[in-house]
Amino acid sequence: MMDSQQAAESLAEINDVARRVRQSLIYGLASLMMIMWGALTFAGYLVTYLSPRHAGYAWIAVYVAGAAVSVAISAYQYSQSGVRTFDARMLLAFLFFMAFGFFTCWLGHFTSRQMGTFWPIYFMLVYGIAGLWVGHAFITIGLCVSALTLIGYFFIGAAFDLWMAFVNGGGLVVGGLWMRRS
């Protein structure tokens, strides 16, 4: 028979295991998304650096491919675990987030270099905020990519887009691989 102290300890252990399983599921899905978006972002910045005339088309292709693969990864994850990771609230949150970003860019009349700085930092803000709930890896990734983006903005000249290919795209891939090990 258990006394109240043993029961409390058992419940605490159960809660700890549940928290670790939830974090593992989140990290698993997030790592796949980060690696995929990192590779696409790397390609987008590389095209922007090598062929600035085609940058607009490249980024449209990045966004369309990224959205399609994100939906496929979420659907696959749901079929494997039964845990829904994307619902109408997530869609609305993403649409509000993007609308605010576009409004800020429109209001600010950013140059292409400023836009190349704003969007990664804006997305890394979400990583930092998510990290407050789901794990410190998100905070670390968000802070590192943001800091390196600002270093590039202020100190890297004409090679800024190439810098961002490695910092943003490469940073997401490395972060995704790191999360797979966490």
N, C-alpha and C positions, 0 to 999 in steps of 0.2 A: 504494500500500500504506500502511496506517495503522500508526503506532507506538502504543505503549501509552498515551501521553499523549493522543493524538487520540481513541483508542477510549474512554478514560475521559471525555473532554469530551463525546463523542457520547452516551454512556450517561447522563451527567448532564443533557444537553438533553432526551433522551427522557423521563427521569423527571420533569423539570420540566413538560414538556408534558402528560404523563399526570396529574400533580397538578393542573394548571390545568383540564384537562377534567373531572376528577372534582369539583373544587370548583364549576365552572360548572354541572354537572348537579345537584349538591346545592343550590346557591343558586337555581337555576331552580325546582326542586320546592318548596323551602322558601319561596320568595317567594310562590308561588301559595297555599300553605297559610296563610302569615301574613296575606295580604290577605283570604282567605276567613274565617279565624278572627277577624281584626280587625273585619271588617264585622259578623259575628254577635255578637261580644263587645260592640261598640258598641251594637247593637240591644238586647242583654240588659240592659246598664246603663241604657240610655235608658228601657226599660220599667220597670225597677226604680225609677228616679227619678220617672217620671211617674205610675206606677200600682203602688205597692208591694204592693198586694193580689194582683196578678197576676205578681209577680216569680218565684215558684216555677215557674209554668207557662212563663214566658218562658225561664227557664234550661234547663228540660227540653227545650224546642223548640230552643234554641241547641245543646245537646249532641247531640241526635239528628240535627239537620241537619248540624252540623259533622262528626260521625262519618261520615255517609252521603257527604257531599261529599269528605271526606278519602279514603275508600276509592275513590271514583270518580276523583279526581285521581291517586292512586297507580296505579290500573289503567290509566288513560290514559298515564301516564308510562312504565309498563312496556311498553305496546303500541308506544310511539314509540321507546324506546331499548333495550328488552330488558334493562334493568337493574332488578332487583327491589329496591324500597325498603322493603317491609314484609313481614316473615315472622313465623313463630311466635315467634322470640326477641324481636322488636320488640313483638309483642302482649303477651307475658309481662312484658317490661320496663315497658310502659305500665300493665298491670294492677297490678303491684307498686307502681309510682309512685302510682297513684290510690289503692290500698288504704292506703298509708302516709299519704297526704294526708287521707283520710277518718278514719283512726285518730287522726291528730293533732288533727283538728277535734273528734272525739268526746271525746278525752281532755282537750282544752283548754276545752271548753264555750265556744266563741267566740261573741261577739255577731255580728250581721249585718255590722257595719262591720269587725270584726276578720277575718271570713271574706272580706270584699271586699278586704282587704289581704293576707291570707295566700295565697290562691290565685294572684293574679298574681305575687307574689314567688316562690312555690314553682315556678311554671312558668318564670319567668325564670332560676331556678337551672339548669334544664336547658339553657336557651339559653347561659348562661355556660359550662357544662361542655362542651357541644357545640362551642362556639367554640374551645376548646383544641385540637380536632382538625380542624375544618373551616373555620375562618376567623374573623377578628376581628370581622366584622360581627355575629355572634351575641353576642359578649361585649358589644359596645357597646349593642346593642338591649336585652339583659338588664339591664345596669347602669342605663341611662337609664330604662326603665320601672319598675324597682325603686325607684330614687331618687325619681321623681315620685310613685309610689304612696305612699311613706313621707311625702313632703311633704303629700300630700292627706290622709293619715290624721291627721297631727298638726296641720295648719293649715287645712284646708278643712272647714267646718262641715256644714250640712245638704245642701249641694250635692255631697257626696262621690261619690255614684253618677254624677252628671253629669260631675264631674272624671274619674272612672275611665273613663267612656265615651270621653272624648277621650284620656286617658293610655294606657289599656290597649288599647282598640279602635283608636283613632287611631294609637297608637304601633306597633301590629302592622302596620297598613296602610302607614304611612310606612316602617317597616323593610322590609316586603316590596317596596315600590317601590324603595327604595334598593338592596336586594340584586339586583333585576333589572338595575340599572345596573352592578353590581360585576363 
